[in-house]
């Protein structure tokens, strides 16, 4: 689930929220899953991965991750990303282009405290995306961390939120015979410009 805060009533945000509600009504699984593509400037490669979008707060689209992960380094060196939803329950794809940055530490702290003890134990114990000798060692580290945690356990500095601000949306809605509808919204001089693309 995505939590909508301080909603923006104009398109394209209104269109996104309407499609989200439609997908939710049609029992879309993993509705918060969003593919984030970033640029690895060192290796000149594009990398993609799914994350869970937690909040849309005005212009800010927010998820949480490890600040020492490869994607964190990519966001730091190249702050432009692409993002993608696909909701098969309503045959809809939503593409975004955006600029990304870290959230405030206050928001990261607040979200950390709202999570389950188990999720926070993993955030603390995992050196995300780093090589490991075995899965058993991952589990052992997790359970050791979990056993040591209490209500006063604090968010580690290497874990927190990212916020991206879209400047481009494409709403793709599938139809029979591939007569698909494609509507785009592009930010130009602080105004959303709307147009259509051929299938």
N, C-alpha and C positions, 0 to 999 in steps of 0.2 A: 504494500500500500504506500501511496505517496501522500504526504500531508501538505495541503495547500494553505499557505499563510499569506495574509495581506494580498489577496487576489487582485490581479489586473484585469479589468473587465473588457478591454479591447482585444480584437484580433491582433496577433495569432494566439494569445494566451487563452482567450475565451474558447477558440476552436479546439485547442489542445484539451482543455478541461472537459468540454462537451464530449470529445472522443474518448477521453479517459473514463467518464461516467458510463458511456455506452459499452466500452470494453468490460468494465467492472460488472455491469448488469448482465453481460453475456459470459460471465465466469472466466474471464481471461486469467490464466495462471501466470505467476511471476510478472504481474503487471508493472512492477517497479524496476524490472531489469532493463538496463540501458547499456548499449555497447559504446564505449569511449575509445576513440582512435587518437593517438598522439604521435608526435614525430620525435624519433631518436636522432638527435643532431650529430652524435658521435659516429654512429654506424650508418647514417643516412637511410633509415628504415622507418616505415610506418608500423605501429603496433596497435592492436585492438584487444579489448577485454570487456567483459560485462561487470558492471557494478550495480548496486542497489541505490536508486535515487530515493532519498528520504524526505526531502522538503522542496517545495517551490515557494519561495518567500519573495513576492514581488518579482523583480528581474533575476533573482538568484536561484539557481538550481543546484541543490546541495547533496553531496554524498561524502562518505568517510573512508579513510584508507591509511595505510602506513606511509609516513613521510620519508622513509628511507628506501622505498621500493623503486624499481626501475621507472615506473610511470611518474613517480614524484620528481625524479631527475629530469624526465622529459618535459613535464609541465613547467619546471623551473627554467629550462633553457629555451623552450618554445611554447608560449602561452596560448597558442591557438589550437583548438581541438575540433573534431567532428564527433557527433553523437547520434545514436540510432535506436529507436524503438521499433519493434514489430509485434503487433497484436493480432495473432491469427484468428482469434474469436470474431473479429470484425474485419479481417482482411485489410488491415491498415498499417502503413509504414510511415514513420515520422522521422525526418532527417533534420539535424540541427548543425549549425556552425557557431562557435562560441569562443570567448576568451575565458581563461580559467585562472583562479588564484586561490590561496588558502583562505579559509574562514577565520573569524576571530577566535582566539583561544577560549573566550567565554562561551561561544556557541559549542565548540568542541567539548569543553568540560561538561556543559549541560547535557549534551547528547550522550556522552560517555556514562554519566550518572543515571540516565534513563534506560540503559541497556541491561540485559541479563548478565549475571555474574560470569556465566560460561563464555559469552561473547567477549567480555572484557578480558577474561583470562587468556583467550586466544590472541587478542590484540596485543597483550603484554608479552606473551611467551613466544610469538612467532616473529622471526626475522624474514618477513614476507619476500618470497621469490628467491631467497638465498639457497644454495645447495645444502642438502642434508644427507647424513649417512644412512638413515632409515626412517620409515614412517613410525616405527616403534619409538624412536627417540623424540619425534614430534609429539606423539601422544604422552610420553613420559613427562616432557617439559610442560605440556599443557596441564596435566593433572597435578604436577608439583606446584605450578603457579596457582591453579584453582584452589588447592588446599591452603595456600598461604594468604589468600585474599580475605578481606573483611569489608565492612561497610565504609571504612575510611580510605580504601584503596583509591589512589588517584590516577587520572589519565596520564599515560607516559607522554613525554614531549614528542616522541616520534610517531604519534598517532593523532589524527584529527581530521577536520573537514576540508573539503574543496567546494568552491562555489564557481559555477560558470554562468556567464551571461550571454544568451543567444543573440546573434545579429542576423540569423538566417534560419528560416523554417521551410521545409517542404512536406506537405501532407499528401501522401500517396494513398488513394483508396481504390482497391481492386474491383473490377467489374467483368462481366462476361465478355468473351472474345477479346480479352486484353484491352478493352476500351477503358483503360484506367484513368481516373481523374487525378491530376497533379496540380495542386495549388501551392504557390510559394509566397512567402512574405520576406522581404529583405529590408533591413534598416538602412535608410539613406538620409543623411542629414537630420538624424534624430526623428525620422518619420518612417513608419512601416509602409512600404510599397507592396501592393498585392498584384499578382499576375498568375497566369496559367501556363503550364507546359504541355506539349503534346505527349501522348502515351509513350 
